[in-house]
């Protein structure tokens, strides 16, 4: 079983999402700075709006990370389950081989079961 690349697809996705959020906050801060400069908002209003946007961005970032961790955990669980099934299938294949050697099943029956089991792995 091949190891996943460190920081694989999920890591890249989370980095891009975090970067997008940070860029959004930066753009919002720039817009607020411009508004203050032109006298459309007071510094107090701009500060409040900036804090609200930062809090919202932080919540969204946490939600994305939580969702990513959940998906990663699901993937790991699925992979572990797949390994257990593969081990069981290989054990069954070994038992069938013993039955074939003892003459309990024919070569044709063994090959048919083998093909079926290997297609599941």
N, C-alpha and C positions, 0 to 999 in steps of 0.2 A: 504494500500500500504506500503510495507516494505521499510524502509530507507536503502540507500546504505551504506555500511561500509565506515567509514572515511578512505580515502586513498585506496579505493578499487582497482579493477583491473587496472584501468587507472593510478592511483597513483603509484602502484607497477611497472607498465610498464615504466613510466617516470623515476622512481628512478633507475631501471635497466639500462635504456638507458643512463642516465646521468653517472652512475657508469662506464659503458662500455666506454663511451667517455673519462672520466677522466683516466681510466686505459690505454687507447690508447695513450693519451697525455703523461702520465707518462712513458710508454714504449718508446715512441719516444724521450722524453727527455733523458732517460737512454742511448739510442742508440747514441744520439748526444754527450752526455758526454763521452761515450766510444770512439767515433770517434775523439773527441778533444784530449782525452788522448793519443791516438795512433798517433796523428799528421795528421790525414786524413782531418780534417777541422780546420779552424782557429776558435777562440772563437767568432769572429764577425759573421762568417758564421753560426755557431751553434746557436747563439742568434737569428739571422734573421730567420732561419728555425724553431726554437722553437716558435717564435712569430707567424709565419705563421700557424703552426700546432695548436696553441692555438686559433687563430682567427677562423680557420676552425672548430675546435671542438665547439667553442662557437656558431657559425652559425648553426651547425647541432643540437646542444642542443636546441637552440631557435626554430628551425623548428619543432623538435619533440614536444616541449611544445605547440607550436601553433597548430599543428595537433591534439594533445591530447585535448586541450581546445575546438577546433572545434567539435570534436567527442562528447565531454561531453555536449556541448551546443545542439548539434543535439539530443542527447539522452534525455535531459531535455525537449526540445520542443516536442519530440515525446510522452514522458510520459504525458505532459500537455494536448496534443491533445487527448490522449487516455482517460484521466480523463473526458474531456468535452464530448466525445462520450458516455462514460459510464453513465454520468449524464443524457444525452438526452435519452438514451435507457431506463433507469429506469423511467424517466418521461413518456415515451411512454407506458411502462408496467403498470404504475399506471392508465393511461387513458384507456387502454384496460380493466383493472380490473373494472373500473367504467362502461364501456360499457357492460361488462358481467353482472354486478349487475342490470343494467337497462333492461337487456334482449335484447339488440341490437345485441350482438354476443353470440354465444353458448359457452358452457364450452369447447367443443372440439376445436372450433376456437381459444378461448383464450389460451388453452394449447399449441396449435400449434405455435401461435405467441410468446408465452412466451418462449418456447423452442428455437425458432429461435433467439430471442433477447438475451437470456442468453448465447447462444453459441458465440455471438459476444463480450461479455464482458470479 
